[in-house]
């Protein structure tokens, strides 16, 4: 990181302050060629960040404050916000660019449908933790589907064929 000052002398204390505030930004967001420029005017100071992201984009951030130390502090906060937004944009682009997995292929299961009572069908369905069970109702001889509703209740369905 390069520290440049205009209209005042760069002291070791000020350079240490800039590094203590801005080094973490540089490392956290993997930035290169970072230059911090601080200039003093009569009534205020201006701090400017100029750096490149690892993928090549140049970022320039500028702010003003009553004195040089406050300008560097304000610049740090603005940089954190800006790079957090950039990072979020990049991660959301990656999420949308991810390949959407194919839905699972349809699995066809052949079931042996046998005559049984509703109680036997309920017992088999619950013991196997299924949400439905197909069987032939022993009492009526009708092909029947026993299923679990969303509220947990059991229900029975009989097919009706159009003529």
ZAMARGU-4260 file (C-alpha; in steps of 0.2 Angstrom, whole numbers, plus 5000, padded with zeros to 4 digits):
<rodrens>
0) 5000/5000/5000 | 5007/5017/4995 | 5002/5032/5006 | 5003/5049/4997 | 5000/5066/5006
5) 4997/5083/4998 | 4999/5100/5007 | 5007/5093/5023 | 5021/5083/5028 | 5019/5064/5030
10) 5023/5059/5048 | 5027/5042/5054 | 5012/5043/5066 | 5000/5048/5051 | 5007/5034/5040
15) 5005/5021/5054 | 4987/5027/5056 | 4983/5025/5038 | 4991/5008/5038 | 4981/5002/5053
20) 4965/5008/5046 | 4967/5002/5028 | 4978/4986/5028 | 4964/4975/5034 | 4953/4982/5019
25) 4967/4978/5007 | 4969/4960/5014 | 4951/4956/5017 | 4946/4960/4999 | 4962/4954/4990
30) 4966/4971/4982 | 4982/4976/4972 | 4991/4992/4968 | 4982/5002/4982 | 4986/5020/4984
35) 4979/5031/4998 | 4980/5050/4994 | 4977/5062/5008 | 4976/5081/5005 | 4974/5095/5017
40) 4965/5111/5012 | 4961/5126/5023 | 4945/5120/5031 | 4945/5101/5027 | 4955/5086/5022
45) 4951/5074/5008 | 4956/5056/5007 | 4955/5045/4991 | 4957/5027/4989 | 4963/5020/4972
50) 4966/5001/4970 | 4962/4986/4959 | 4952/4971/4963 | 4960/4954/4959 | 4949/4952/4943
55) 4956/4969/4937 | 4942/4982/4940 | 4949/4999/4947 | 4940/5006/4962 | 4941/5024/4966
60) 4933/5031/4983 | 4934/5048/4989 | 4928/5057/5005 | 4931/5073/5015 | 4932/5077/5033
65) 4937/5091/5045 | 4955/5084/5047 | 4966/5071/5039 | 4964/5057/5053 | 4945/5059/5052
70) 4946/5058/5033 | 4955/5042/5033 | 4943/5034/5046 | 4928/5039/5035 | 4937/5032/5020
75) 4940/5015/5028 | 4921/5014/5032 | 4916/5019/5014 | 4929/5006/5007 | 4921/4992/5018
80) 4904/4996/5013 | 4909/4998/4994 | 4919/4981/4994 | 4905/4972/5004 | 4893/4977/4990
85) 4904/4972/4976 | 4908/4955/4985 | 4889/4952/4987 | 4886/4956/4969 | 4899/4944/4963
90) 4893/4930/4974 | 4875/4933/4968 | 4881/4932/4950 | 4890/4916/4954 | 4874/4909/4962
95) 4863/4913/4947 | 4877/4907/4935 | 4877/4890/4944 | 4870/4876/4934 | 4853/4871/4940
100) 4853/4853/4944 | 4841/4842/4934 | 4826/4836/4943 | 4828/4818/4948 | 4823/4805/4935
105) 4806/4797/4937 | 4808/4781/4947 | 4795/4768/4942 | 4792/4755/4955 | 4782/4739/4952
110) 4771/4735/4967 | 4762/4719/4971 | 4744/4724/4975 | 4736/4711/4986 | 4720/4710/4995
115) 4720/4716/5013 | 4710/4726/5026 | 4711/4745/5028 | 4720/4742/5045 | 4733/4730/5037
120) 4736/4743/5024 | 4738/4757/5037 | 4750/4746/5047 | 4761/4742/5032 | 4761/4760/5026
125) 4766/4767/5043 | 4779/4754/5047 | 4788/4758/5031 | 4785/4777/5033 | 4776/4779/5017
130) 4764/4792/5013 | 4753/4781/5003 | 4749/4762/5000 | 4740/4754/4986 | 4729/4738/4990
135) 4713/4729/4985 | 4701/4731/4999 | 4697/4714/5005 | 4679/4718/5010 | 4674/4727/4994
140) 4686/4720/4982 | 4689/4738/4975 | 4707/4744/4971 | 4711/4757/4984 | 4724/4770/4989
145) 4727/4774/5007 | 4736/4791/5009 | 4742/4802/5023 | 4735/4820/5022 | 4746/4836/5026
150) 4738/4837/5043 | 4743/4819/5047 | 4726/4811/5045 | 4723/4795/5034 | 4712/4796/5019
155) 4706/4783/5007 | 4703/4785/4988 | 4694/4774/4976 | 4697/4776/4957 | 4683/4780/4946
160) 4684/4776/4928 | 4675/4786/4915 | 4665/4776/4903
</rodrens>
